[in-house]
Amino acid sequence: MFVSTCSPADADPLPAGFVRLADVDPSIRQDIRYAGLENFLHRKADGYDAPICILTKQAAHALSGVQKALAADGLTLVVFDCYRPARAVADMGKWTREGGPPDPQWYPQVQRGDLIAKGYIGELSTHSRGSTVDVAIARSDGKNKSSAACGAPGAGTLDFGTSFDCFDPASETVHRPLAAEAAANRKRLLDAMRAGGFKNYAREWWHYTLRDEPFPKLRFDFPITAG
């Protein structure tokens, strides 16, 4: 089911059941890539009017629990995408179908027109249900080692072998061969997120969905705004 939500100007602009992550846990770093230019589109995605993470209440509180567990080891979560409006999913699909050559920064081995068939971009997205997050781990002191050639530049995270949105087999969660440090960091993220109630999409080490998500059959399309 598709839900398009419009709210009066003097009301909470978020639909019932949704929150801004910063209102639940401001300690989680936000680097919302589709609100800017450093993403595979090389432009802002439709519906991203602010670089803000919005999630269902349940997902936000579960993610905060993961953050608290990692903080004890001097680590922090970094979120790259959270709720994604259905219009943004359609925008990405349209862009993909326009076709084009591989992009060495984002999809070095795949033609743009094949990204949907290869499972890197979806005609529908779990992100539009509000309980999916693209996430990595960083050191709280900023002393991170990531210098991945493929994916989001300047992500400032631990070394995961690739960076967020590297559309390549190397981004599969248990891809081998993989350097020992990157493999250990992927496992650390996987273990932490599973313990917090999330499940992973095996094609992307950064992609997690709350197991008991509140809107498993709905897709939302309200724009992402600062409020």
Backbone as CSV, one residue per row, in Angstrom:
resi,resn,N_x,N_y,N_z,CA_x,CA_y,CA_z,C_x,C_y,C_z
1,MET,0.842,-1.195,0.000,0.000,0.000,0.000,0.874,1.241,0.000
2,PHE,0.453,2.244,-0.773,1.191,3.500,-0.883,0.482,4.560,-0.058
3,VAL,1.238,5.317,0.736,0.670,6.352,1.591,1.355,7.667,1.288
4,SER,0.590,8.658,0.849,1.116,10.007,0.653,0.532,10.885,1.736
5,THR,1.390,11.467,2.573,0.936,12.194,3.751,1.182,13.678,3.613
6,CYS,0.135,14.478,3.788,0.243,15.925,3.825,-0.301,16.401,5.153
7,SER,0.380,17.346,5.788,-0.012,17.816,7.104,-0.234,19.310,7.085
8,PRO,-1.118,19.828,7.947,-1.298,21.265,8.052,-0.004,21.940,8.474
9,ALA,0.157,23.203,8.106,1.397,23.926,8.381,1.670,24.049,9.867
10,ASP,0.606,24.076,10.686,0.808,24.271,12.117,0.849,22.951,12.878
11,ALA,0.980,21.828,12.167,0.998,20.526,12.820,2.370,19.895,12.655
12,ASP,2.574,18.799,13.400,3.807,18.035,13.257,3.912,17.579,11.810
13,PRO,4.985,17.919,11.089,5.070,17.547,9.677,5.315,16.066,9.429
14,LEU,5.587,15.297,10.469,5.804,13.868,10.304,4.517,13.102,10.572
15,PRO,4.261,12.041,9.817,3.086,11.220,10.100,3.246,10.474,11.416
16,ALA,2.141,10.014,11.948,2.161,9.295,13.221,3.098,8.097,13.127
17,GLY,3.909,7.926,14.147,4.819,6.791,14.204,6.222,7.080,13.729
18,PHE,6.472,8.304,13.222,7.792,8.668,12.723,8.429,9.736,13.601
19,VAL,9.756,9.715,13.663,10.516,10.699,14.443,11.779,11.070,13.677
20,ARG,12.341,12.198,14.041,13.677,12.549,13.566,14.691,11.902,14.506
21,LEU,15.658,11.210,13.935,16.612,10.458,14.754,17.308,11.346,15.769
22,ALA,17.620,12.571,15.394,18.327,13.475,16.309,17.516,13.776,17.556
23,ASP,16.195,13.667,17.466,15.357,13.894,18.643,15.388,12.704,19.597
24,VAL,15.774,11.548,19.097,15.876,10.339,19.916,17.302,10.136,20.405
25,ASP,18.272,10.313,19.509,19.679,10.119,19.875,20.562,11.040,19.037
26,PRO,20.838,12.236,19.528,21.668,13.178,18.771,23.132,12.766,18.673
27,SER,23.538,11.726,19.396,24.939,11.298,19.345,25.261,10.505,18.080
28,ILE,24.252,10.014,17.384,24.483,9.251,16.154,24.814,10.215,15.022
29,ARG,25.934,9.995,14.364,26.347,10.874,13.269,25.456,10.685,12.050
30,GLN,25.109,11.797,11.408,24.286,11.753,10.206,25.057,12.326,9.019
31,ASP,25.076,11.577,7.936,25.741,11.987,6.696,24.819,11.563,5.550
32,ILE,23.703,12.250,5.411,22.627,11.843,4.508,23.004,12.198,3.072
33,ARG,23.471,11.217,2.339,24.092,11.464,1.045,23.123,11.880,-0.060
34,TYR,21.872,11.416,-0.011,20.954,11.745,-1.109,20.391,13.156,-1.012
35,ALA,20.741,13.877,0.043,20.351,15.286,0.154,21.398,16.202,-0.464
36,GLY,22.475,15.636,-0.971,23.555,16.434,-1.555,23.994,15.881,-2.893
37,LEU,25.261,16.089,-3.218,25.789,15.719,-4.528,26.658,14.472,-4.500
38,GLU,27.169,14.078,-3.334,28.110,12.963,-3.256,27.365,11.638,-3.104
39,ASN,26.714,11.238,-4.190,25.995,9.977,-4.264,26.019,9.514,-5.715
40,PHE,25.498,8.333,-5.984,25.620,7.779,-7.331,24.837,8.559,-8.380
41,LEU,23.847,9.369,-7.960,23.117,10.218,-8.898,23.918,11.454,-9.291
42,HIS,24.857,11.843,-8.430,25.623,13.089,-8.568,24.716,14.317,-8.465
43,ARG,23.620,14.162,-7.744,22.676,15.261,-7.508,21.762,14.859,-6.362
44,LYS,20.951,15.805,-5.897,19.976,15.516,-4.842,18.867,14.620,-5.391
45,ALA,18.429,13.668,-4.593,17.300,12.817,-4.970,15.985,13.512,-4.640
46,ASP,14.950,13.235,-5.424,13.641,13.839,-5.185,13.165,13.544,-3.763
47,GLY,12.651,14.562,-3.095,12.089,14.392,-1.762,13.059,14.616,-0.628
48,TYR,14.348,14.776,-0.934,15.355,15.024,0.101,15.581,16.527,0.221
49,ASP,14.715,17.176,0.984,14.785,18.630,1.128,15.654,19.065,2.301
50,ALA,16.166,18.113,3.063,17.063,18.400,4.186,17.894,17.154,4.470
51,PRO,19.126,17.312,4.951,19.984,16.161,5.272,19.662,15.600,6.655
52,ILE,18.457,15.067,6.783,17.922,14.644,8.076,17.561,13.162,8.019
53,CYS,17.876,12.430,9.075,17.457,11.034,9.208,16.107,10.974,9.903
54,ILE,15.126,10.410,9.216,13.795,10.166,9.768,13.569,8.659,9.777
55,LEU,13.035,8.146,10.878,12.755,6.726,11.027,11.450,6.528,11.787
56,THR,10.934,5.301,11.766,9.849,4.983,12.679,10.380,5.070,14.109
57,LYS,9.479,5.309,15.037,9.899,5.405,16.439,10.631,4.141,16.877
58,GLN,10.090,3.001,16.466,10.692,1.734,16.886,12.108,1.588,16.349
59,ALA,12.310,1.926,15.077,13.645,1.802,14.491,14.623,2.784,15.117
60,ALA,14.164,4.007,15.371,15.042,5.018,15.970,15.501,4.599,17.360
61,HIS,14.575,4.087,18.160,14.948,3.679,19.517,15.832,2.428,19.494
62,ALA,15.571,1.514,18.562,16.431,0.335,18.438,17.840,0.741,18.018
63,LEU,17.934,1.686,17.090,19.248,2.153,16.645,19.988,2.852,17.780
64,SER,19.261,3.573,18.605,19.872,4.215,19.761,20.457,3.178,20.719
65,GLY,19.782,2.043,20.836,20.316,0.971,21.666,21.632,0.436,21.134
66,VAL,21.730,0.302,19.812,22.986,-0.125,19.196,24.078,0.906,19.460
67,GLN,23.718,2.176,19.322,24.681,3.251,19.562,25.239,3.199,20.981
68,LYS,24.393,2.983,21.946,24.840,2.929,23.342,25.805,1.766,23.558
69,ALA,25.541,0.640,22.916,26.437,-0.508,23.063,27.805,-0.220,22.445
70,LEU,27.829,0.441,21.290,29.093,0.748,20.629,29.867,1.847,21.345
71,ALA,29.139,2.789,21.936,29.791,3.921,22.605,30.711,3.460,23.727
72,ALA,30.383,2.335,24.337,31.221,1.813,25.419,32.625,1.461,24.930
73,ASP,32.766,1.243,23.616,34.068,0.922,23.027,34.648,2.097,22.248
74,GLY,34.124,3.292,22.483,34.644,4.471,21.802,34.244,4.570,20.346
75,LEU,33.110,3.966,19.994,32.647,3.941,18.612,31.304,4.648,18.477
76,THR,30.960,4.994,17.254,29.673,5.633,16.978,29.116,5.121,15.663
77,LEU,27.809,5.110,15.550,27.170,4.822,14.271,27.223,6.056,13.380
78,VAL,27.270,5.822,12.073,27.140,6.873,11.066,26.041,6.428,10.116
79,VAL,24.973,7.225,9.968,23.884,6.855,9.066,23.989,7.660,7.773
80,PHE,23.827,6.955,6.659,23.898,7.568,5.334,22.523,7.734,4.697
81,ASP,21.578,6.896,5.080,20.203,7.013,4.588,19.282,6.321,5.569
82,CYS,18.081,6.853,5.683,17.092,6.307,6.612,15.779,6.142,5.850
83,TYR,14.698,6.782,6.307,13.466,6.791,5.514,13.756,7.418,4.155
84,ARG,13.219,6.805,3.110,13.393,7.304,1.735,12.018,7.469,1.096
85,PRO,11.635,8.678,0.719,10.327,8.872,0.091,10.172,8.008,-1.164
86,ALA,8.951,7.542,-1.411,8.702,6.732,-2.605,9.062,7.490,-3.872
87,ARG,8.912,8.810,-3.850,9.264,9.606,-5.037,10.769,9.533,-5.326
88,ALA,11.581,9.392,-4.268,13.023,9.249,-4.470,13.351,7.898,-5.087
89,VAL,12.636,6.864,-4.667,12.830,5.536,-5.248,12.492,5.565,-6.735
90,ALA,11.374,6.230,-7.076,10.993,6.360,-8.482,12.032,7.162,-9.262
91,ASP,12.557,8.195,-8.644,13.592,9.021,-9.262,14.825,8.178,-9.578
92,MET,15.246,7.361,-8.622,16.413,6.509,-8.834,16.158,5.478,-9.928
93,GLY,14.945,4.918,-9.948,14.610,3.949,-10.983,14.629,4.569,-12.368
94,LYS,14.054,5.751,-12.497,14.035,6.450,-13.787,15.455,6.751,-14.252
95,TRP,16.269,7.244,-13.332,17.672,7.550,-13.643,18.399,6.298,-14.127
96,THR,18.156,5.165,-13.473,18.819,3.915,-13.844,18.430,3.485,-15.248
97,ARG,17.145,3.563,-15.556,16.662,3.110,-16.863,17.147,3.997,-18.010
98,GLU,17.626,5.191,-17.710,18.198,6.044,-18.754,19.502,5.469,-19.303
99,GLY,20.136,4.604,-18.544,21.333,3.911,-18.993,22.583,4.767,-18.975
100,GLY,23.690,4.104,-19.210,24.977,4.787,-19.216,26.094,3.817,-18.889
101,PRO,27.336,4.259,-19.022,28.485,3.385,-18.767,28.735,3.206,-17.269
102,PRO,29.623,2.304,-16.897,30.014,2.183,-15.486,30.575,3.495,-14.948
103,ASP,30.437,3.681,-13.656,30.982,4.851,-12.960,32.045,4.331,-11.994
104,PRO,33.305,4.657,-12.191,34.366,4.075,-11.355,34.227,4.378,-9.871
105,GLN,33.522,5.451,-9.523,33.350,5.792,-8.114,32.254,4.967,-7.450
106,TRP,31.201,4.605,-8.195,30.010,4.030,-7.586,29.660,2.631,-8.095
107,TYR,29.792,2.377,-9.378,29.471,1.056,-9.939,30.487,0.741,-11.041
108,PRO,31.686,0.385,-10.626,32.808,0.260,-11.564,32.704,-0.893,-12.550
109,GLN,31.883,-1.897,-12.260,31.824,-3.077,-13.125,30.447,-3.309,-13.736
110,VAL,29.532,-2.351,-13.577,28.142,-2.545,-13.994,27.694,-1.371,-14.857
111,GLN,26.984,-1.672,-15.939,26.342,-0.619,-16.709,25.208,-0.023,-15.883
112,ARG,24.999,1.283,-16.011,23.944,1.921,-15.220,22.590,1.223,-15.426
113,GLY,22.276,0.878,-16.657,20.988,0.261,-16.948,20.802,-1.116,-16.353
114,ASP,21.866,-1.731,-15.829,21.778,-3.064,-15.229,21.691,-3.029,-13.705
115,LEU,21.695,-1.852,-13.101,21.741,-1.760,-11.638,20.502,-2.349,-10.975
116,ILE,19.331,-2.241,-11.630,18.118,-2.828,-11.054,18.184,-4.349,-11.154
117,ALA,18.520,-4.864,-12.339,18.584,-6.312,-12.534,19.611,-6.969,-11.617
118,LYS,20.675,-6.247,-11.299,21.727,-6.787,-10.434,21.383,-6.671,-8.952
119,GLY,20.263,-6.013,-8.626,19.828,-5.918,-7.234,20.416,-4.778,-6.445
120,TYR,21.059,-3.825,-7.123,21.668,-2.702,-6.413,20.695,-1.544,-6.214
121,ILE,19.748,-1.399,-7.121,18.702,-0.384,-7.008,17.364,-1.086,-7.180
122,GLY,16.384,-0.756,-6.324,15.102,-1.436,-6.369,14.000,-0.588,-6.977
123,GLU,13.054,-1.253,-7.639,11.852,-0.560,-8.106,11.015,-0.123,-6.904
124,LEU,11.091,-0.899,-5.840,10.528,-0.550,-4.538,11.676,-0.617,-3.535
125,SER,11.517,0.044,-2.388,12.591,0.039,-1.397,12.036,-0.129,0.006
126,THR,12.700,-0.963,0.793,12.327,-1.084,2.202,12.502,0.241,2.935
127,HIS,13.368,1.109,2.429,13.572,2.414,3.066,12.270,3.214,3.137
128,SER,11.369,3.013,2.180,10.120,3.774,2.152,9.143,3.318,3.227
129,ARG,9.455,2.232,3.914,8.629,1.778,5.038,9.076,2.405,6.352
130,GLY,10.238,3.059,6.345,10.655,3.854,7.489,11.480,3.168,8.547
131,SER,11.785,1.879,8.362,12.533,1.156,9.394,13.823,0.551,8.866
132,THR,14.292,1.072,7.738,15.555,0.626,7.150,16.570,1.753,7.215
133,VAL,17.809,1.380,7.500,18.875,2.371,7.637,20.136,1.865,6.946
134,ASP,20.840,2.760,6.288,22.168,2.476,5.746,23.177,3.057,6.727
135,VAL,24.053,2.209,7.260,24.809,2.594,8.444,26.203,1.977,8.437
136,ALA,27.124,2.665,9.082,28.484,2.164,9.288,28.911,2.527,10.708
137,ILE,30.132,2.164,11.056,30.700,2.470,12.369,31.935,3.337,12.177
138,ALA,32.116,4.298,13.071,33.312,5.142,13.076,33.854,5.234,14.495
139,ARG,35.094,5.626,14.621,35.655,5.921,15.933,35.124,7.268,16.401
140,SER,34.741,7.344,17.636,34.204,8.596,18.173,35.228,9.716,18.169
141,ASP,36.523,9.361,18.250,37.567,10.387,18.270,37.960,10.863,16.874
142,GLY,37.303,10.316,15.847,37.567,10.754,14.486,38.767,10.123,13.829
143,LYS,39.485,9.260,14.532,40.694,8.643,13.975,40.317,7.377,13.207
144,ASN,39.786,7.582,11.999,39.318,6.482,11.177,40.274,6.239,10.018
145,LYS,40.197,5.030,9.454,41.172,4.619,8.446,40.576,4.427,7.055
146,SER,39.287,4.588,6.890,38.662,4.251,5.620,39.199,5.105,4.480
147,SER,39.620,4.440,3.408,40.059,5.134,2.198,39.599,4.352,0.976
148,ALA,38.400,3.786,1.060,37.878,2.934,-0.005,37.764,3.705,-1.313
149,ALA,38.169,3.047,-2.406,38.121,3.695,-3.717,36.719,3.702,-4.300
150,CYS,35.879,2.765,-3.869,34.533,2.628,-4.423,33.497,2.979,-3.372
151,GLY,32.555,3.858,-3.734,31.495,4.252,-2.819,31.655,5.678,-2.346
152,ALA,30.902,6.032,-1.306,30.822,7.407,-0.827,32.186,7.938,-0.397
153,PRO,32.675,9.015,-1.013,33.961,9.585,-0.610,33.855,10.327,0.715
154,GLY,34.957,10.349,1.459,34.989,11.115,2.692,34.029,10.644,3.751
155,ALA,33.743,9.334,3.780,32.747,8.834,4.723,33.238,8.872,6.166
156,GLY,34.539,8.818,6.380,35.080,8.931,7.727,34.656,7.828,8.667
157,THR,34.724,6.578,8.198,34.318,5.432,9.001,35.502,4.492,9.210
158,LEU,35.261,3.433,9.957,36.210,2.334,9.984,36.338,1.756,8.578
159,ASP,37.348,0.950,8.370,37.579,0.333,7.063,36.625,-0.846,6.879
160,PHE,35.725,-0.715,5.890,34.800,-1.799,5.568,35.109,-2.418,4.202
161,GLY,36.242,-2.084,3.630,36.628,-2.635,2.342,36.105,-1.828,1.174
162,THR,34.826,-1.489,1.205,34.210,-0.548,0.275,33.497,0.496,1.121
163,SER,33.036,1.546,0.477,32.268,2.558,1.188,30.783,2.417,0.845
164,PHE,29.946,3.157,1.546,28.498,3.156,1.312,28.180,3.364,-0.169
165,ASP,27.245,2.562,-0.672,26.742,2.642,-2.045,27.781,2.310,-3.105
166,CYS,28.752,1.490,-2.763,29.600,0.894,-3.788,28.833,-0.297,-4.351
167,PHE,28.303,-0.151,-5.559,27.493,-1.199,-6.170,28.419,-2.191,-6.873
168,ASP,28.852,-3.177,-6.101,29.868,-4.112,-6.573,29.815,-5.360,-5.692
169,PRO,30.144,-6.530,-6.223,30.159,-7.728,-5.379,31.016,-7.589,-4.127
170,ALA,32.026,-6.726,-4.158,32.886,-6.540,-2.985,32.132,-5.978,-1.793
171,SER,30.925,-5.435,-2.020,30.130,-4.872,-0.929,29.218,-5.896,-0.266
172,GLU,29.173,-7.121,-0.785,28.385,-8.158,-0.126,28.922,-8.369,1.283
173,THR,28.029,-8.530,2.234,28.419,-8.533,3.646,29.509,-9.551,3.960
174,VAL,29.413,-10.742,3.393,30.409,-11.781,3.682,31.292,-12.043,2.463
175,HIS,31.487,-11.038,1.622,32.326,-11.199,0.427,33.735,-11.655,0.804
176,ARG,34.260,-12.572,0.005,35.643,-13.013,0.144,36.261,-13.102,-1.254
177,PRO,37.545,-12.777,-1.422,38.470,-12.363,-0.361,38.212,-10.940,0.105
178,LEU,38.535,-10.688,1.361,38.379,-9.375,1.974,39.460,-9.232,3.035
179,ALA,40.071,-8.067,3.105,41.115,-7.840,4.100,40.581,-8.120,5.499
180,ALA,41.437,-8.625,6.360,41.019,-9.063,7.690,40.357,-7.941,8.480
181,GLU,40.907,-6.733,8.418,40.334,-5.627,9.183,38.939,-5.283,8.688
182,ALA,38.756,-5.230,7.378,37.441,-4.924,6.819,36.436,-6.011,7.176
183,ALA,36.848,-7.270,7.086,35.958,-8.372,7.440,35.552,-8.298,8.904
184,ALA,36.502,-7.971,9.773,36.203,-7.857,11.201,35.242,-6.709,11.470
185,ASN,35.403,-5.603,10.756,34.510,-4.464,10.963,33.102,-4.754,10.463
186,ARG,32.987,-5.458,9.349,31.658,-5.844,8.866,30.971,-6.770,9.865
187,LYS,31.745,-7.707,10.421,31.167,-8.617,11.416,30.765,-7.856,12.669
188,ARG,31.566,-6.901,13.071,31.229,-6.114,14.260,29.920,-5.361,14.051
189,LEU,29.762,-4.745,12.881,28.517,-4.050,12.573,27.353,-5.030,12.520
190,LEU,27.543,-6.159,11.858,26.491,-7.166,11.747,26.057,-7.659,13.119
191,ASP,27.008,-7.985,13.975,26.677,-8.483,15.311,25.946,-7.424,16.129
192,ALA,26.408,-6.180,16.052,25.782,-5.107,16.827,24.362,-4.842,16.359
193,MET,24.163,-4.809,15.053,22.831,-4.523,14.526,21.871,-5.688,14.761
194,ARG,22.349,-6.908,14.618,21.494,-8.061,14.927,21.079,-8.050,16.389
195,ALA,22.010,-7.750,17.270,21.690,-7.690,18.697,20.665,-6.607,18.984
196,GLY,20.647,-5.564,18.154,19.691,-4.479,18.323,18.359,-4.708,17.647
197,GLY,18.186,-5.857,16.992,16.896,-6.181,16.392,16.795,-5.939,14.899
198,PHE,17.927,-5.779,14.216,17.926,-5.508,12.780,18.414,-6.725,11.994
199,LYS,17.985,-6.802,10.733,18.459,-7.837,9.813,19.146,-7.171,8.632
200,ASN,20.131,-7.852,8.080,20.966,-7.307,7.012,20.494,-7.762,5.636
201,TYR,20.686,-6.893,4.633,20.528,-7.247,3.223,21.896,-7.707,2.739
202,ALA,22.004,-8.978,2.375,23.312,-9.598,2.159,24.117,-8.981,1.025
203,ARG,23.464,-8.265,0.104,24.198,-7.658,-1.008,24.921,-6.385,-0.588
204,GLU,24.538,-5.810,0.564,25.090,-4.526,1.002,25.409,-4.578,2.489
205,TRP,26.674,-4.490,2.843,27.056,-4.615,4.254,26.458,-3.514,5.117
206,TRP,26.057,-2.383,4.548,25.557,-1.228,5.299,24.043,-1.207,5.487
207,HIS,23.301,-2.109,4.870,21.837,-2.014,4.760,21.153,-2.908,5.802
208,TYR,20.377,-2.285,6.697,19.711,-3.016,7.780,18.259,-2.578,7.930
209,THR,17.388,-3.555,8.208,15.961,-3.306,8.420,15.548,-3.868,9.774
210,LEU,14.764,-3.113,10.516,14.255,-3.587,11.805,13.405,-4.837,11.583
211,ARG,13.704,-5.901,12.305,12.976,-7.161,12.113,11.486,-6.995,12.381
212,ASP,11.139,-6.324,13.460,9.729,-6.135,13.811,9.270,-4.744,13.391
213,GLU,9.436,-4.419,12.119,9.075,-3.086,11.647,7.564,-2.881,11.731
214,PRO,7.118,-1.663,12.070,5.694,-1.423,12.291,4.866,-1.288,11.022
215,PHE,5.495,-0.999,9.876,4.738,-0.770,8.640,5.259,-1.674,7.515
216,PRO,5.190,-2.993,7.683,5.794,-3.894,6.692,5.104,-3.896,5.340
217,LYS,3.869,-3.395,5.266,3.113,-3.423,4.012,2.927,-2.041,3.401
218,LEU,3.424,-0.999,4.050,3.179,0.366,3.593,4.429,0.989,2.992
219,ARG,4.202,1.912,2.055,5.270,2.756,1.539,4.834,4.203,1.712
220,PHE,5.720,5.044,2.200,5.397,6.444,2.479,6.096,7.352,1.471
221,ASP,5.549,8.559,1.313,6.093,9.482,0.318,6.176,10.920,0.809
222,PHE,6.116,11.148,2.118,6.261,12.525,2.598,7.705,12.974,2.417
223,PRO,7.943,14.239,2.092,9.313,14.711,1.867,10.101,14.789,3.167
224,ILE,11.401,14.732,3.052,12.292,14.855,4.203,12.605,16.328,4.407
225,THR,12.155,16.866,5.519,12.359,18.277,5.833,12.949,18.413,7.225
226,ALA,13.507,19.581,7.493,14.108,19.830,8.801,13.062,20.087,9.867
227,GLY,11.833,20.410,9.476,10.764,20.645,10.443,10.804,22.029,11.035
